[in-house]
Amino acid sequence: MLARMTSEPEQQIGVGTPDAFQRLWTPHRMAYIQGENKPTGPGAGDGCPFCSIPEKSDEDGLIIARGESVYAVLNLYPYTGGHLMVVPFRHIADYTELTAEETVELAEYTKAAMTALRTASGAHGFNIGMNQGTVAGAGIAAHLHQHVVPRWGGDTNFMPVIGRTKVLPQLLADTRRLLADAWPRPGV
């Protein structure tokens, strides 16, 4: 049964100090907080999701595009709609371990990601980067990955700033399909 919507905040016992704020629960975030899908160790065989994703179909793995040495995949725990990562197939932890060929393809896929995101969603700008090591904020430090986060004017609204909640307007499967369709094809 759906709860009745009112303009009066509901006070619930056990949820902390009463304040005038309503709560928008995002229980799916608990999977990330509790470390679901995190590797058990640093090796490729230690449950690394970035090693297992390429074994899936593009749709099941949320893969947007595959290259010779890297692939682009949607982030399961996105900062914004369309947040994707460019990931080498090879299980390495540090940017300095990339070969020259892998470095070039990672850069080219980052450019292609920006193009696809602009085409599919009209992104105004991007946050692009890597967190190298756990102390630098890498959620999965054992496998290198570069984030490409699309941004729009005014996208830092009250929800993430005050509500500490991100509102994503589209299912990941739908976003994957749009970006895969918008991915630049060589020679086209």
C-alpha positions as CSV (number, residue, x, y, z in Angstrom):
1,M,0.0,0.0,0.0
2,L,1.4,3.4,-0.9
3,A,2.0,5.9,1.8
4,R,-0.2,9.0,1.8
5,M,1.6,12.1,0.6
6,T,1.3,15.1,2.9
7,S,3.0,18.4,3.1
8,E,3.8,17.7,6.8
9,P,7.1,15.9,7.4
10,E,6.7,12.5,9.0
11,Q,8.5,12.0,12.2
12,Q,9.9,8.5,12.5
13,I,11.3,7.1,15.7
14,G,14.8,5.7,15.3
15,V,15.9,7.7,12.3
16,G,18.0,10.3,14.1
17,T,17.3,13.7,15.3
18,P,13.9,15.0,14.0
19,D,14.4,17.7,11.4
20,A,12.1,19.2,8.8
21,F,13.5,17.1,6.0
22,Q,11.8,14.3,4.2
23,R,13.9,11.3,3.2
24,L,14.5,9.9,-0.3
25,W,15.8,6.5,0.4
26,T,18.3,5.0,-2.1
27,P,18.8,1.5,-0.8
28,H,20.5,0.4,-4.0
29,R,23.6,2.4,-2.9
30,M,24.1,0.0,0.0
31,A,25.5,-2.5,-2.5
32,Y,28.4,-0.1,-3.2
33,I,28.8,1.0,0.4
34,Q,29.0,-2.6,1.5
35,G,31.5,-3.5,-1.2
36,E,29.4,-5.7,-3.4
37,N,31.3,-6.8,-6.5
38,K,34.6,-5.7,-5.0
39,P,37.6,-8.0,-5.6
40,T,38.8,-10.2,-2.8
41,G,42.4,-9.5,-3.6
42,P,44.7,-7.8,-6.1
43,G,44.9,-10.6,-8.7
44,A,42.9,-10.9,-11.9
45,G,41.4,-14.1,-10.5
46,D,40.3,-12.5,-7.2
47,G,36.9,-11.6,-8.4
48,C,37.8,-8.4,-10.4
49,P,34.7,-7.1,-12.0
50,F,36.7,-5.3,-14.7
51,C,38.1,-8.7,-15.8
52,S,34.7,-10.5,-15.8
53,I,32.7,-7.7,-17.5
54,P,34.2,-8.4,-21.0
55,E,33.1,-12.0,-20.7
56,K,29.5,-10.9,-20.8
57,S,27.4,-9.6,-23.7
58,D,27.6,-5.9,-24.2
59,E,24.0,-5.5,-22.9
60,D,24.6,-7.6,-19.8
61,G,27.9,-6.1,-19.0
62,L,26.7,-2.5,-19.8
63,I,29.6,-2.3,-22.3
64,I,29.3,0.6,-24.8
65,A,32.2,-0.2,-27.1
66,R,35.2,-2.6,-27.3
67,G,38.6,-1.9,-28.7
68,E,41.7,-4.0,-29.1
69,S,43.1,-3.3,-25.6
70,V,40.4,-1.2,-23.8
71,Y,36.6,-1.1,-23.5
72,A,34.1,1.5,-22.4
73,V,31.5,0.5,-19.8
74,L,28.8,2.3,-17.8
75,N,29.5,2.8,-14.1
76,L,27.1,0.8,-11.9
77,Y,27.3,3.5,-9.2
78,P,27.2,6.7,-11.4
79,Y,27.8,10.3,-10.3
80,T,25.6,11.5,-13.2
81,G,23.6,9.8,-16.0
82,G,26.0,8.6,-18.6
83,H,29.0,8.2,-16.2
84,L,31.2,5.7,-17.9
85,M,34.7,4.3,-17.6
86,V,37.4,3.4,-20.1
87,V,39.1,0.2,-18.9
88,P,42.0,-1.8,-20.2
89,F,41.3,-5.5,-20.8
90,R,44.7,-6.3,-19.1
91,H,44.6,-6.5,-15.3
92,I,47.0,-3.7,-14.3
93,A,46.7,-1.3,-11.4
94,D,48.9,1.7,-12.4
95,Y,48.8,4.1,-15.3
96,T,52.5,3.7,-15.7
97,E,52.0,0.0,-16.5
98,L,50.1,0.7,-19.7
99,T,51.9,-0.1,-23.0
100,A,52.2,2.7,-25.6
101,E,49.5,1.1,-27.6
102,E,47.1,0.8,-24.6
103,T,47.8,4.4,-23.7
104,V,46.9,5.6,-27.1
105,E,43.7,3.5,-27.3
106,L,42.7,4.6,-23.8
107,A,43.1,8.3,-24.9
108,E,41.2,7.6,-28.1
109,Y,38.3,5.9,-26.2
110,T,38.1,8.8,-23.8
111,K,37.7,11.2,-26.8
112,A,35.1,8.9,-28.3
113,A,33.3,8.8,-25.0
114,M,33.1,12.6,-24.9
115,T,31.8,12.7,-28.5
116,A,29.2,10.0,-27.7
117,L,28.0,11.7,-24.6
118,R,27.7,15.1,-26.3
119,T,25.7,13.4,-29.2
120,A,23.5,11.3,-26.9
121,S,22.9,13.7,-24.0
122,G,24.2,17.2,-24.9
123,A,26.8,17.2,-22.2
124,H,28.2,20.6,-21.6
125,G,31.5,19.5,-19.9
126,F,33.2,16.6,-18.3
127,N,35.1,15.4,-15.3
128,I,37.8,13.0,-16.5
129,G,40.2,11.2,-14.2
130,M,41.7,8.2,-12.5
131,N,42.1,7.4,-8.8
132,Q,45.4,5.6,-8.5
133,G,45.4,3.5,-5.4
134,T,43.0,3.0,-2.5
135,V,44.3,6.0,-0.6
136,A,43.5,8.2,-3.7
137,G,39.9,7.0,-3.7
138,A,40.0,4.1,-6.1
139,G,37.1,1.8,-5.4
140,I,38.8,-1.0,-7.3
141,A,42.4,-0.1,-7.1
142,A,43.7,-3.4,-8.6
143,H,42.4,-2.7,-12.1
144,L,43.1,0.6,-13.8
145,H,40.0,2.5,-15.0
146,Q,39.4,6.1,-16.2
147,H,36.2,7.8,-15.3
148,V,34.4,10.0,-17.9
149,V,31.6,11.9,-16.1
150,P,29.3,14.1,-18.2
151,R,28.3,17.5,-16.7
152,W,25.6,20.0,-17.6
153,G,25.1,23.6,-16.5
154,G,23.1,23.6,-13.3
155,D,23.5,19.8,-12.7
156,T,24.8,20.5,-9.2
157,N,21.4,21.1,-7.8
158,F,19.8,20.7,-4.4
159,M,19.6,16.9,-4.6
160,P,23.3,16.1,-4.3
161,V,24.3,19.2,-2.4
162,I,21.6,19.2,0.2
163,G,19.8,15.9,-0.2
164,R,23.0,13.9,-0.7
165,T,21.1,12.0,-3.3
166,K,21.7,11.7,-7.1
167,V,18.7,11.6,-9.4
168,L,19.4,9.6,-12.5
169,P,16.8,10.1,-15.2
170,Q,17.3,6.9,-17.1
171,L,17.9,3.2,-16.6
172,L,21.5,2.0,-17.2
173,A,20.4,-0.3,-20.0
174,D,18.7,2.6,-21.8
175,T,21.8,4.8,-21.3
176,R,24.1,2.0,-22.6
177,R,22.0,1.7,-25.8
178,L,22.0,5.4,-26.5
179,L,25.7,5.8,-26.0
180,A,26.5,2.6,-28.0
181,D,24.4,4.1,-30.9
182,A,26.2,7.4,-30.6
183,W,29.7,5.9,-30.3
184,P,31.9,7.3,-33.2
185,R,32.8,4.7,-35.8
186,P,36.1,5.0,-37.6
187,G,35.7,5.9,-41.2
188,V,32.0,6.7,-40.9
